[in-house]
Amino acid sequence: MICDDSQFGEAYGYPTPAALDAIKLLADTEAILLDPVYSSKAFAGMLADIKAGFYNSDDAIVFIHT
């Protein structure tokens, strides 16, 4: 299991620039709103992993937003 805290930011309750970008991206493309405290940081982390090549083009990725 990998535990990556790179998206934590300043503190709980403070959105990171990447989290705010993730909120805008998902709202603009899918009409899904993420909260600025938790889900947006998790989604930003997933996007960072994709950009870093952590996944390959054959991988199926599921983000669960509850």
Summary of the structure (lengths in Angstrom):
residues: 66
radius of gyration: 11.9
end to end distance: 21.7
largest distance: 34.9
contacts: 140
relative contact order: 0.18
helix: 41%
strand: 0%
